[in-house]
């Protein structure tokens, strides 16, 4: 597998200078989002202590809308560890997606077709599979420089990610980006990386974490990209629920990144954590709403506009604020998954958390 930095098998992914270069090829919001995901992971890690019914899976999942007539939707699952619950997850994905299990060895990704949680093909090099699925179409993935703020990337990487992940940076952060940007995204444009996967009894859950501020119109609301929503709708139809979680920025501006969460303790008390269960009923209702068009900065490459739908803030549940203990936030999340809904979000509460721009 080739990358802009040379063949993957020849890259020293333990080097943080190279890691910084690789992440700098993406939007600065990606690096900043990874900071938020790290904080979110520390909250999520408390869930097993509050609910033995929730089991985390150590997987990276990539969903592709190929737009083909047959086999349109494809799911790729890289399981770092083959833990309990993986088979149930693959079975659920197989209800709505052509599913492939990935393994990484000797510097290369290989893929095998899965059906009903069982392997039904030999492993083959992932680039060969992608060429077959796409009919040989290949366009290098590039991100517009307008959404690659070098200073914000450096702050997020050297100010947090490098130290937080340490020797695990290559496997946990760099490899997933290379998998998406160099092995999958060049062949297809409609690609989504699912954040976290959990098994809870017979239910499969995805946790999605977003870091954004509300749209302020007649009432407050949050946008969701139309393509992402349709992908989540298909997951929901396959029996996979999504806990769509938002860390509401106290600064209502796209010009402020995520480093305030580390540098200003007072702002943690103004960063509201809210969530909404996106099941088939909810996604169907949201899709019936009017579509808007977002700016190019919201797209994956920073160069194209996207259609989006709006979810009223009042339709979310209030989990707390980031300064609350991880255990209490985790308990609220687990409760929401198990049907015990916390208090609803109100516009007044979100407005009370808003801070003047620094």
Secondary structure, DSSP 8 states (H G I E B T S, - for coil): -EETTEEGGG--TT-HHHHHHHHHTS-HHHHHHHHHHHHHHHHHTTHHHH-TT-EEE-EEEEEEE---SSS-EEEEEEESS--TTHHHHHHHHHTTSEEEEEEEETTEEEEEEEETTEE-S--EEHHHHHHHHHTT--------GGG--HHHHHHHIIIIIHHHHGGGHIIIIIHHHHIIIIIITTT-S-EEEE-EEEEETTEEEEEEEEEE--EESSSEEEEEEHHHHHHHHHHHHTTEEEEEEEEE-SS--TT--STHHHH-HHHHTT-EEEEEEE-HHHHHHHHTS--EEE-GGGSSSSSS-EEEEEEEGGGSEEEEETTS-HHHHHHHHHHHHTT----B--HHHHHHH-----
